[in-house]
């Protein structure tokens, strides 16, 4: 059996179990070198946290297990098409591959598609549905925020 199919079936089994627990039909696993690093399900219903998507839960668990935010070399297998938030988190953490079993087209009839968010984010900032603006506030008498961070990191070694 194809390893990717195996991991996608694992993600879908998590999603089905989550349905039984009153959650949404989403599960995800993080895999590196053919080994399961972490798994997660959509926990929005239990945590009331809108960021508790299956992929985010799995990424957080993988980072804790590995003791690092760097998930280089990892792949994520998800039951559904990851949303833009999850895709961004996977990119920022160094995940090298993402595979999913159900597309946004599959999800649309059930109100579970994130295609509209992808479309909105593809527009120029000024044309997006959410107001986004850069306000370059600086605090007089204090070092620049990012420079302060670099200095603190140097002192910590």
C-alpha positions as CSV (number, residue, x, y, z in Angstrom):
1,X,0.0,0.0,0.0
2,X,1.2,3.5,-0.8
3,X,2.4,5.2,2.4
4,X,0.6,8.4,1.5
5,X,-2.7,6.6,1.1
6,X,-2.0,5.0,4.5
7,X,-1.5,8.4,6.2
8,X,-4.5,9.9,4.4
9,X,-6.6,7.0,5.7
10,X,-5.2,7.7,9.2
11,X,-6.2,11.3,8.9
12,X,-9.7,10.3,7.7
13,X,-10.1,7.8,10.6
14,X,-9.3,10.7,13.0
15,X,-11.9,12.8,11.3
16,X,-14.5,10.1,11.6
17,X,-13.7,9.6,15.2
18,X,-14.0,13.4,15.7
19,X,-17.5,13.3,14.2
20,X,-18.5,10.8,16.8
21,X,-17.2,13.1,19.5
22,X,-19.3,16.0,18.2
23,X,-16.6,17.6,16.2
24,X,-16.0,18.6,12.6
25,X,-14.9,16.0,10.0
26,X,-11.2,17.0,10.0
27,X,-8.1,15.0,11.0
28,X,-4.4,15.5,10.3
29,X,-1.1,13.7,10.9
30,X,2.4,14.9,10.8
31,X,4.9,12.4,9.4
32,X,8.7,12.5,9.0
33,X,10.8,9.7,7.6
34,X,7.8,7.4,7.4
35,X,7.1,7.7,11.1
36,X,4.1,9.4,12.8
37,X,5.2,12.4,14.7
38,X,1.8,13.8,15.8
39,X,-1.9,13.8,15.0
40,X,-4.7,16.2,15.6
41,X,-8.4,16.7,15.0
42,X,-10.5,19.8,14.7
43,X,-11.1,20.9,18.3
44,X,-13.1,24.1,17.7
45,X,-16.2,22.6,19.2
46,X,-14.5,21.7,22.4
47,X,-12.0,24.5,22.8
48,X,-14.0,27.4,21.2
49,X,-10.7,28.3,19.6
50,X,-11.2,29.2,16.0
51,X,-7.6,28.3,15.3
52,X,-7.9,24.7,16.6
53,X,-8.0,23.2,13.2
54,X,-6.8,19.6,12.8
55,X,-3.6,20.7,11.1
56,X,-2.8,23.4,13.7
57,X,-3.4,20.9,16.5
58,X,-1.1,18.4,14.8
59,X,1.6,21.0,14.1
60,X,1.5,22.2,17.7
61,X,1.8,18.6,19.0
62,X,4.6,17.8,16.6
63,X,6.6,20.9,17.6
64,X,6.2,20.0,21.3
65,X,7.3,16.4,20.6
66,X,10.3,17.5,18.6
67,X,11.1,20.4,21.0
68,X,11.3,22.8,18.1
69,X,9.1,25.0,15.9
70,X,11.2,23.6,12.9
71,X,9.3,20.9,11.1
72,X,11.7,20.6,8.2
73,X,11.4,17.3,6.5
74,X,7.8,16.7,7.7
75,X,4.8,16.0,5.7
76,X,1.2,16.7,6.7
77,X,-1.7,14.5,5.6
78,X,-5.1,15.9,6.1
79,X,-8.6,14.6,5.6
80,X,-9.7,17.9,3.9
81,X,-8.1,20.8,2.0
82,X,-6.2,22.8,4.6
83,X,-7.4,26.4,5.0
84,X,-5.0,29.4,4.4
85,X,-4.2,29.7,8.1
86,X,-3.1,26.1,8.3
87,X,-1.2,26.3,5.0
88,X,0.6,29.4,6.2
89,X,1.5,27.7,9.5
90,X,2.8,24.6,7.7
91,X,5.0,26.8,5.4
92,X,6.3,28.8,8.4
93,X,7.2,25.7,10.3
94,X,9.1,24.2,7.3
95,X,6.7,21.4,6.4
96,X,7.8,20.1,2.9
97,X,4.7,18.3,1.7
98,X,1.0,18.5,2.2
99,X,-1.5,16.0,0.9
100,X,-5.3,16.0,1.5
101,X,-8.1,13.5,0.7
102,X,-11.1,15.8,0.2
103,X,-11.0,19.0,-1.9
104,X,-12.8,22.3,-1.3
105,X,-15.1,21.3,-4.1
106,X,-16.0,18.2,-2.1
107,X,-16.5,20.3,1.0
108,X,-18.6,23.1,-0.6
109,X,-22.0,21.4,-0.5
110,X,-21.6,21.0,3.3
111,X,-20.5,24.5,4.1
112,X,-16.9,23.4,4.8
113,X,-15.0,24.9,1.9
114,X,-12.4,27.6,2.4
115,X,-12.1,28.5,-1.3
116,X,-13.7,31.9,-0.7
117,X,-11.0,32.8,1.8
118,X,-8.3,31.7,-0.6
119,X,-10.0,33.9,-3.3
120,X,-10.2,36.9,-0.9
121,X,-6.5,36.6,0.1
122,X,-5.5,36.5,-3.6
123,X,-6.9,40.1,-4.0
124,X,-4.7,43.1,-3.3
125,X,-4.9,44.1,0.4
126,X,-7.0,47.2,-0.3
127,X,-9.6,45.0,-2.1
128,X,-9.9,42.3,0.6
129,X,-13.0,41.9,2.7
130,X,-11.1,42.6,5.9
131,X,-9.7,46.1,6.5
132,X,-5.9,45.8,6.7
133,X,-3.6,48.8,7.3
134,X,0.0,49.6,8.2
135,X,0.3,52.2,10.9
136,X,4.0,52.8,11.5
137,X,3.8,53.6,15.3
138,X,7.1,53.9,17.1
139,X,7.7,54.5,20.8
140,X,9.9,57.5,21.4
141,X,12.9,56.8,23.6
142,X,12.7,53.1,23.1
143,X,14.8,51.0,20.7
144,X,13.2,49.7,17.5
145,X,11.3,46.6,18.4
146,X,13.0,44.2,16.1
147,X,16.5,45.6,16.9
148,X,15.7,45.1,20.6
149,X,14.8,41.4,19.8
150,X,18.1,40.9,18.0
151,X,20.0,42.4,20.9
152,X,18.2,40.3,23.5
153,X,18.8,37.1,21.4
154,X,22.5,37.9,21.3
155,X,22.6,38.4,25.1
156,X,20.9,35.0,25.6
157,X,23.5,33.4,23.5
